[in-house]
Amino acid sequence: MPTYNRALSDYIVQNFAVEDDILSQIHSALTQHGLPTYSINAEEGRFLQFLVRASGTKSALEFGTLGGYSAIWIARGLPNDGRLITIEKDRDHATLAQEQIKLAGLDHKVEIREGDARVLMPSLNDEGPFDFVFIDADNSNYPIYLDWILDHLRPGGIIAAHNAFVHGMILDKDHHSPYLEGTRRFNLAIAADSRLIATIFPAGDGMVVAVLNT
């Protein structure tokens, strides 16, 4: 059986998830602004776009905008009347993301809300239920996000969460950082919840995906 590796990842990107100029420039823009460049990769972005389109999502929510890379992939999967709310704690990230989203011609679909997601979540209570939620923020808070999401996701709705493998440390019993422990609790909570059908898409740093039973 072949082992998934960087060469196979590149094969997927080259054939199924080619970045256009807007997407490829986001990483450069982050570097130019002295901002962190961590984000999903292109194959994960295409997977998010696929999930959004296949599920018929119209109302999407994202925790962690960064430079707008994943938001653009998600928004491109939405119908013309679809909407994505994306939450970003860092003002510089939010400003850059807004610029990139506008350049992509998607600002009519995407609304960035600046602030700590834990503080902003109550203000979203009346805007659901959401069809699709993507989490790519502070992993130590993933379990907190999950509790809220399960109360605000429509039956049949999808949850996706990045960094399920924590750069390969998820199985390392000698590491116990808040970031890693938050991910462990989140992964196990999703796997054990009878309301969800879940697995991990093993590309990149791993992406948990779950659908809420109808």
Secondary structure in CASP SS format (residue, H / E / C, confidence):
PFRMAT SS
TARGET T0000
AUTHOR 0000-0000-0000
METHOD secondary structure of the structure
MODEL  1
M C 1.00
P C 1.00
T C 1.00
Y C 1.00
N C 1.00
R H 1.00
A H 1.00
L H 1.00
S H 1.00
D H 1.00
Y H 1.00
I H 1.00
V H 1.00
Q H 1.00
N H 1.00
F H 1.00
A C 1.00
V C 1.00
E C 1.00
D C 1.00
D H 1.00
I H 1.00
L H 1.00
S H 1.00
Q H 1.00
I H 1.00
H H 1.00
S H 1.00
A H 1.00
L H 1.00
T H 1.00
Q H 1.00
H C 1.00
G C 1.00
L C 1.00
P C 1.00
T C 1.00
Y C 1.00
S C 1.00
I C 1.00
N C 1.00
A H 1.00
E H 1.00
E H 1.00
G H 1.00
R H 1.00
F H 1.00
L H 1.00
Q H 1.00
F H 1.00
L H 1.00
V H 1.00
R H 1.00
A H 1.00
S C 1.00
G C 1.00
T C 1.00
K C 1.00
S E 1.00
A E 1.00
L E 1.00
E E 1.00
F E 1.00
G C 1.00
T C 1.00
L C 1.00
G C 1.00
G C 1.00
Y H 1.00
S H 1.00
A H 1.00
I H 1.00
W H 1.00
I H 1.00
A H 1.00
R H 1.00
G H 1.00
L C 1.00
P C 1.00
N C 1.00
D C 1.00
G C 1.00
R E 1.00
L E 1.00
I E 1.00
T E 1.00
I E 1.00
E E 1.00
K C 1.00
D C 1.00
R H 1.00
D H 1.00
H H 1.00
A H 1.00
T H 1.00
L H 1.00
A H 1.00
Q H 1.00
E H 1.00
Q H 1.00
I H 1.00
K H 1.00
L H 1.00
A C 1.00
G C 1.00
L C 1.00
D C 1.00
H C 1.00
K C 1.00
V E 1.00
E E 1.00
I E 1.00
R E 1.00
E E 1.00
G C 1.00
D C 1.00
A H 1.00
R H 1.00
V H 1.00
L H 1.00
M H 1.00
P H 1.00
S H 1.00
L H 1.00
N H 1.00
D H 1.00
E H 1.00
G C 1.00
P C 1.00
F E 1.00
D E 1.00
F E 1.00
V E 1.00
F E 1.00
I E 1.00
D C 1.00
A C 1.00
D C 1.00
N H 1.00
S H 1.00
N H 1.00
Y H 1.00
P H 1.00
I H 1.00
Y H 1.00
L H 1.00
D H 1.00
W H 1.00
I H 1.00
L H 1.00
D C 1.00
H C 1.00
L E 1.00
R E 1.00
P E 1.00
G E 1.00
G E 1.00
I E 1.00
I E 1.00
A E 1.00
A E 1.00
H E 1.00
N C 1.00
A C 1.00
F C 1.00
V C 1.00
H C 1.00
G C 1.00
M H 1.00
I H 1.00
L H 1.00
D C 1.00
K C 1.00
D C 1.00
H C 1.00
H C 1.00
S C 1.00
P H 1.00
Y H 1.00
L H 1.00
E H 1.00
G H 1.00
T H 1.00
R H 1.00
R H 1.00
F H 1.00
N H 1.00
L H 1.00
A H 1.00
I H 1.00
A H 1.00
A H 1.00
D C 1.00
S C 1.00
R C 1.00
L E 1.00
I E 1.00
A E 1.00
T E 1.00
I E 1.00
F E 1.00
P C 1.00
A C 1.00
G C 1.00
D C 1.00
G C 1.00
M E 1.00
V E 1.00
V E 1.00
A E 1.00
V E 1.00
L E 1.00
N C 1.00
T C 1.00
END
